[in-house]
Amino acid sequence: MNTIEIRLQKLEASNRRYKRIVLLMMASFATFFMAFRGPKTAPDVLQAKRFEVVDDNGHVLVRLNQSEGNGTIKTYRTDGKKLLNLTYSTKNEGYIGVEDGKDQEMMRFTSSNDGGGGYIGIFNPYGKRTMTLCNDLSGGNVYLGNSNGDTRAALQCNSSAGGFLGLYNSSGYTAVKLTQTSSGNGDLYVNNNSGDERVRLSVSSSAGNLQLKNNGKVMIVELGGTAGENGTINTYNTSGTFIQGIGSRY
């Protein structure tokens, strides 16, 4: 076999190898392409001990975590200040805190401390609670506070399941109380700056009733009605002894 024949055989062998390589490459590209064109299916479950959502600069915006066996979700501003806190209370009950991005909680949603049920607290920028919506064993309650967090108005259900409205002065004493009698009649109290009753407007069995009391908490004037539903005005001394009456005796 001459030199030319030997070279031709080597060239044919090289061509066969190149053809096989090209065919393998084409098959690989086809497989890769078809894999990306095929239908995509999402996994049923993703599990991890912590998930974080970050922005383009790597700042954590959302963090899903666990603490003491309870799940937590927290959201943040790009500067790291917390905005929303979904976590748990000291009783391992649900807790949502809404913050102003300045490390101050502005709203709180959780379970109430007394009687169970829901609790909503609203705070001012200084961390003082200015409004509370909750309930106790008697029913729902609404409390309004001043800028220092001191209660100045309360709307509640009393122990007899009736309504109660209380207004408080700057010292915390009850200034006005609107409630009901044991018979279910309306009852209004007006107190002095120490919370002592001075005027009471109520309903008797026969008519309306107005009572005035002195500083000794003794009734000195009563405006009401007799059993016969006639009007009367009665006056009393400082010891509560009857002095004089105006109107019908019956």
C-alpha positions in Angstrom: 0.0 0.0 0.0 1.5 3.3 -1.1 1.6 6.5 0.9 -1.4 8.1 -0.8 -3.7 5.1 0.0 -2.6 5.2 3.7 -3.3 9.0 3.9 -6.8 8.4 2.3 -7.7 5.7 4.9 -6.6 8.0 7.8 -8.7 10.9 6.3 -11.8 8.6 6.0 -11.3 7.4 9.6 -11.1 11.1 10.8 -14.2 12.0 8.9 -16.1 9.2 10.5 -15.0 10.3 14.0 -16.0 13.9 13.3 -19.4 12.8 12.0 -20.0 10.8 15.2 -19.0 13.9 17.3 -21.3 16.2 15.4 -24.2 13.8 15.7 -23.7 13.4 19.4 -23.5 17.2 19.8 -26.7 17.6 17.8 -28.5 15.0 19.9 -27.3 16.7 23.1 -28.5 20.1 22.0 -31.8 18.6 20.9 -32.3 17.0 24.3 -31.4 20.2 26.1 -33.7 22.3 24.0 -36.7 19.8 24.4 -36.1 19.8 28.2 -36.7 23.5 28.4 -39.7 23.4 26.0 -41.4 20.7 28.0 -44.2 21.4 30.5 -43.1 22.9 33.8 -44.6 21.6 37.1 -44.2 23.3 40.5 -43.1 21.2 43.4 -45.9 20.3 45.9 -44.0 21.5 49.0 -41.0 23.7 49.7 -39.5 23.3 53.1 -36.8 25.2 55.0 -36.1 26.5 58.5 -36.1 30.1 57.2 -37.2 32.0 54.1 -36.1 35.5 53.2 -37.2 37.9 50.5 -34.5 40.5 49.5 -34.3 43.4 47.2 -31.7 44.0 44.4 -29.2 45.3 47.0 -29.6 42.3 49.4 -31.7 44.1 52.0 -34.1 41.7 53.8 -37.7 42.8 53.2 -39.6 39.7 54.4 -38.5 37.0 56.8 -40.4 33.8 57.5 -38.9 32.1 60.5 -39.7 30.0 63.6 -39.2 30.7 67.3 -39.8 28.3 70.2 -41.8 26.1 67.9 -44.1 28.9 66.6 -44.1 30.4 63.2 -43.3 34.1 62.6 -43.5 36.5 59.7 -41.8 39.9 59.7 -41.6 42.6 57.0 -39.0 45.4 56.9 -38.2 48.6 55.1 -35.0 48.7 53.0 -33.2 50.3 56.0 -34.0 47.4 58.2 -36.8 49.0 60.2 -39.7 46.6 61.0 -43.1 47.2 59.5 -45.2 44.2 60.3 -44.8 41.5 63.0 -46.9 38.3 62.8 -45.9 36.2 65.8 -47.3 34.9 69.0 -48.2 36.2 72.5 -46.9 35.0 75.9 -49.9 32.6 75.9 -48.8 31.2 72.5 -51.8 32.9 70.9 -51.8 34.8 67.6 -50.3 38.3 67.6 -50.0 41.0 64.9 -48.1 44.1 65.5 -48.1 47.0 63.0 -45.2 49.4 63.4 -44.4 52.8 61.9 -40.9 51.9 60.6 -39.4 53.8 63.5 -39.3 51.0 66.1 -42.7 52.0 67.5 -45.7 49.7 67.5 -48.9 51.6 66.4 -51.5 48.8 66.3 -51.7 45.5 68.1 -54.1 42.6 67.4 -54.1 39.6 69.7 -56.2 37.7 72.3 -57.5 39.7 75.2 -56.2 39.1 78.7 -59.6 38.7 80.4 -62.5 36.6 79.2 -60.7 35.5 76.0 -61.7 36.8 72.6 -60.1 39.5 70.4 -58.0 42.5 71.4 -57.1 45.6 69.4 -54.9 48.3 70.8 -54.0 51.6 69.0 -50.9 53.6 70.2 -49.7 57.1 69.5 -46.1 57.8 68.2 -44.9 57.9 71.8 -46.0 54.4 72.6 -49.0 55.4 74.7 -52.2 53.4 74.1 -55.0 55.8 73.1 -57.7 53.2 72.2 -58.5 49.7 73.2 -61.2 47.4 71.9 -61.5 44.1 73.8 -63.9 42.1 75.9 -64.2 40.5 79.4 -66.7 38.1 80.9 -69.5 40.7 80.7 -69.0 41.5 77.0 -67.4 44.0 74.7 -65.4 47.1 75.9 -64.0 50.2 74.3 -61.5 52.4 76.1 -60.3 55.8 74.9 -57.1 57.3 76.4 -55.4 60.7 76.3 -52.0 61.4 74.9 -50.4 59.9 78.1 -52.4 56.7 77.7 -54.7 57.5 80.7 -58.3 56.3 80.2 -60.8 59.2 79.8 -63.8 57.4 78.4 -65.1 53.8 78.6 -68.0 52.1 76.9 -68.7 48.7 78.4 -71.3 46.0 79.2 -71.9 45.8 82.9 -72.4 42.7 85.0 -76.2 42.7 84.3 -75.4 42.7 80.6 -76.6 46.3 80.3 -74.6 49.2 78.8 -72.2 51.5 80.7 -70.6 54.8 79.6 -68.0 56.4 81.8 -66.3 59.7 81.4 -63.2 60.4 83.6 -61.5 63.7 84.6 -57.8 64.5 84.5 -57.3 62.9 87.9 -58.8 59.6 86.7 -62.0 59.9 88.7 -65.4 59.2 87.2 -67.0 62.5 86.2 -70.1 61.2 84.5 -71.6 57.7 84.5 -74.4 56.5 82.3 -75.8 53.0 83.0 -79.0 51.3 84.1 -80.8 50.4 87.3 -81.4 46.8 88.4 -84.9 47.2 86.9 -83.4 48.1 83.5 -84.2 51.8 83.7 -81.7 54.5 82.6 -79.4 55.9 85.3 -77.2 59.0 85.0 -74.6 60.1 87.6 -72.8 63.4 87.7 -69.9 63.5 90.1 -67.5 66.1 91.5 -63.8 66.3 90.8 -63.1 63.5 93.4 -65.6 61.1 91.8 -68.3 61.6 94.5 -71.9 61.6 93.3 -73.6 65.0 93.4 -76.5 64.6 90.9 -78.4 61.5 90.0 -81.1 61.3 87.2 -83.0 58.1 87.2 -86.4 56.5 86.9 -88.6 55.3 89.8 -91.5 53.0 89.7 -93.9 55.9 89.0 -91.9 58.7 87.3 -88.6 60.3 86.6 -86.4 61.0 89.6 -83.7 63.7 90.2 -81.5 63.7 93.3 -79.1 66.3 94.6 -76.4 65.5 97.2 -74.2 67.6 99.3 -70.5 67.2 100.0 -71.3 64.7 102.7 -72.8 62.5 100.0 -76.3 63.1 101.6 -79.4 63.7 99.4 -80.7 67.2 100.2 -83.2 67.6 97.3 -85.4 65.1 95.5 -87.6 65.8 92.5 -89.9 62.9 91.6 -93.4 61.5 91.7 -95.7 59.9 94.1 -97.3 56.4 93.9 -100.2 58.2 92.3 -97.9 59.6 89.7 -98.1 63.2 91.0 -95.1 65.5 91.1 -93.2 66.3 94.3 -90.2 68.2 95.5 -88.7 67.1 98.8 -85.9 68.8 100.8 -83.7 67.3 103.5 -81.2 68.7 105.9 -77.4 67.9 106.0 -78.2 64.7 108.0 -80.7 63.5 105.4 -83.7 64.3 107.6 -86.8 65.3 105.7 -87.6 69.0 106.1 -90.3 70.1 103.6 -92.2 68.8 100.6 -93.9 70.6 97.8 -96.6 68.8 95.9 -99.0 66.0 96.4 -98.5 63.4 99.1 -100.1 60.6 97.1 
